Amino acid sequence: IALIVLAVGFVGTGAFASSQLSQKQDSQKEYTKEKKEKAELQKENDDLMNRLTALQNNQEEKVKKDVQKFLNGYFNYDTALGERAWTKVNGLVTDRGMTMVRPPDAEGTPEKSTPETAVKSELYDSKIYYTPVSEEKANVFVRAYQTITVNKVPAKTQTLLDIDLVYDAKKNRWMVDKMELVGGADAE
């Protein structure tokens, strides 16, 4: 009889342990599933927050302010100081945008020009025409008026640009993603 009680006890304990193990495995699967769902929901929430932030910032005043900052960097330079248009716009353009504002053969830090070959550019006015494209994209058409001085002889010009922008939520600013020269002429 003691042997039967002992055998029933082992079987009962084994069944209980098996049941507990099965419950633990089920709990682990459920935990893994919920953890994955949480990560997916967090990513979706982050994406929605970025879109909302971009939408809230896709206002004419904000876009124009960020574009003006880019234009100031791009059109104000002095080659005698080793500056070029593209050296002053880091953080204002995307990687794709940088390939459009920097000449293909430009590498490293530009050398300073001699006084005889130096070019100085100064932006003195700009007209920015804004068009929202989507929550995270905008387009501007720009008339940039600048004075370019070579050999101490100034000349006033205007440059026409078509610029595509994307919103960078991490930097909280609009970044130049594509820039196309539409034309240029004497400033009038």
C-alpha positions as CSV (number, residue, x, y, z in Angstrom):
1,I,0.0,0.0,0.0
2,A,2.8,2.4,0.8
3,L,4.3,1.6,-2.6
4,I,1.0,2.5,-4.2
5,V,0.7,5.8,-2.3
6,L,4.3,6.6,-3.2
7,A,3.7,5.8,-6.9
8,V,0.5,8.0,-6.9
9,G,2.5,10.7,-5.2
10,F,5.2,10.6,-7.9
11,V,2.7,10.6,-10.7
12,G,0.8,13.5,-9.0
13,T,4.0,15.5,-8.5
14,G,5.1,14.8,-12.0
15,A,1.7,15.9,-13.4
16,F,1.8,19.0,-11.3
17,A,5.3,19.9,-12.3
18,S,4.4,19.2,-16.0
19,S,1.4,21.5,-15.6
20,Q,3.5,24.2,-14.0
21,L,6.2,24.0,-16.7
22,S,3.5,24.1,-19.4
23,Q,2.0,27.2,-17.8
24,K,5.4,28.8,-17.5
25,Q,6.1,28.1,-21.2
26,D,2.7,29.6,-22.1
27,S,3.4,32.6,-20.0
28,Q,6.8,33.1,-21.6
29,K,5.3,32.9,-25.1
30,E,2.6,35.4,-24.1
31,Y,5.3,37.7,-22.6
32,T,7.3,37.5,-25.8
33,K,4.2,38.2,-28.0
34,E,3.2,41.2,-25.8
35,K,6.8,42.5,-25.8
36,K,6.8,42.4,-29.6
37,E,3.4,44.0,-29.9
38,K,4.6,46.8,-27.5
39,A,7.7,47.4,-29.6
40,E,5.5,47.6,-32.8
41,L,3.1,50.0,-31.1
42,Q,5.9,52.1,-29.8
43,K,7.4,52.4,-33.3
44,E,4.0,53.2,-34.7
45,N,3.5,55.8,-32.0
46,D,6.9,57.4,-32.7
47,D,6.1,57.5,-36.4
48,L,2.8,59.2,-35.7
49,M,4.4,61.7,-33.3
50,N,7.0,62.6,-35.9
51,R,4.3,63.1,-38.5
52,L,2.3,65.2,-36.1
53,T,5.4,67.3,-35.2
54,A,6.2,67.7,-38.9
55,L,2.6,68.7,-39.6
56,Q,2.6,71.2,-36.8
57,N,5.8,72.7,-38.2
58,N,4.8,72.6,-41.8
59,Q,3.7,76.2,-41.5
60,E,4.9,78.9,-43.8
61,E,6.6,80.9,-41.1
62,K,8.7,78.0,-39.8
63,V,9.6,76.7,-43.2
64,K,10.7,80.1,-44.4
65,K,12.8,80.7,-41.3
66,D,14.7,77.4,-41.8
67,V,15.1,78.2,-45.6
68,Q,16.4,81.6,-44.7
69,K,19.0,80.1,-42.4
70,F,20.1,77.8,-45.3
71,L,20.3,80.7,-47.7
72,N,22.4,82.8,-45.3
73,G,24.9,80.0,-45.0
74,Y,24.9,79.2,-48.7
75,F,25.1,82.7,-50.2
76,N,27.4,84.4,-47.6
77,Y,30.9,83.3,-48.1
78,D,34.4,84.5,-48.8
79,T,36.9,82.2,-50.6
80,A,39.8,84.3,-49.2
81,L,38.8,82.8,-45.8
82,G,38.5,79.3,-47.2
83,E,34.7,79.4,-47.3
84,R,32.5,78.1,-50.0
85,A,28.8,78.0,-50.3
86,W,28.6,74.3,-49.3
87,T,30.9,74.7,-46.3
88,K,28.4,76.7,-44.3
89,V,25.3,74.5,-44.7
90,N,26.2,71.4,-42.7
91,G,23.2,70.5,-40.5
92,L,20.9,72.4,-42.8
93,V,20.8,69.8,-45.6
94,T,20.2,66.1,-45.8
95,D,23.0,63.8,-47.2
96,R,21.1,63.9,-50.6
97,G,20.9,67.7,-50.4
98,M,24.6,68.0,-49.7
99,T,25.4,66.1,-52.9
100,M,23.4,68.8,-54.7
101,V,25.0,71.9,-53.1
102,R,28.6,70.6,-53.1
103,P,30.5,70.2,-56.4
104,P,31.4,66.5,-57.1
105,D,35.1,67.1,-57.0
106,A,35.1,69.1,-53.7
107,E,36.7,67.1,-50.9
108,G,38.0,68.1,-47.5
109,T,38.5,71.7,-46.4
110,P,38.7,74.2,-49.3
111,E,41.9,76.2,-49.6
112,K,42.0,79.9,-49.1
113,S,42.0,81.9,-52.3
114,T,44.6,84.5,-53.1
115,P,43.3,88.1,-52.9
116,E,43.5,88.3,-56.8
117,T,41.2,85.2,-57.2
118,A,39.0,85.6,-54.1
119,V,35.3,85.6,-54.5
120,K,33.0,87.1,-51.9
121,S,29.3,86.6,-51.9
122,E,26.8,88.4,-49.8
123,L,23.1,87.7,-49.7
124,Y,21.2,91.0,-49.4
125,D,17.6,90.0,-50.0
126,S,15.5,86.9,-50.7
127,K,12.0,86.1,-51.7
128,I,10.7,82.7,-50.6
129,Y,7.5,81.3,-52.0
130,Y,6.2,78.3,-50.0
131,T,4.1,75.3,-50.9
132,P,3.3,72.5,-48.5
133,V,3.6,69.1,-50.1
134,S,2.7,66.7,-47.2
135,E,3.1,66.5,-43.5
136,E,6.9,66.0,-43.8
137,K,7.6,67.7,-47.1
138,A,7.5,71.2,-48.4
139,N,8.7,73.0,-51.5
140,V,10.0,76.6,-51.9
141,F,10.8,78.7,-54.9
142,V,13.5,81.2,-54.0
143,R,14.7,84.4,-55.6
144,A,18.1,85.1,-53.9
145,Y,19.7,88.5,-54.4
146,Q,23.4,88.6,-53.8
147,T,26.4,90.8,-54.4
148,I,29.4,88.9,-55.8
149,T,32.7,90.7,-55.5
150,V,35.7,89.6,-57.6
151,N,38.9,91.8,-57.7
152,K,37.1,94.3,-55.5
153,V,34.5,94.8,-58.2
154,P,30.9,94.1,-57.0
155,A,28.1,92.8,-59.2
156,K,24.5,92.3,-58.1
157,T,22.8,89.2,-59.3
158,Q,19.8,87.1,-58.6
159,T,19.6,83.3,-58.5
160,L,16.3,81.4,-58.9
161,L,16.1,78.1,-57.0
162,D,13.6,75.3,-56.6
163,I,14.1,73.6,-53.2
164,D,12.5,70.5,-51.8
165,L,12.6,70.2,-48.0
166,V,12.0,67.3,-45.6
167,Y,11.3,67.7,-41.9
168,D,13.8,66.3,-39.4
169,A,12.0,65.8,-36.1
170,K,15.2,65.1,-34.3
171,K,16.7,68.4,-35.3
172,N,13.3,70.1,-35.2
173,R,14.0,71.8,-38.5
174,W,13.3,71.7,-42.2
175,M,16.3,70.3,-44.2
176,V,17.1,71.0,-47.8
177,D,16.8,67.6,-49.6
178,K,16.9,68.7,-53.2
179,M,18.0,72.0,-54.8
180,E,17.7,72.9,-58.5
181,L,19.1,76.0,-60.1
182,V,16.2,77.4,-62.2
183,G,18.0,80.4,-63.5
184,G,20.0,83.5,-62.7
185,A,20.1,87.1,-63.9
186,D,21.2,90.6,-63.1
187,A,19.4,91.9,-60.0
188,E,16.8,94.5,-60.9
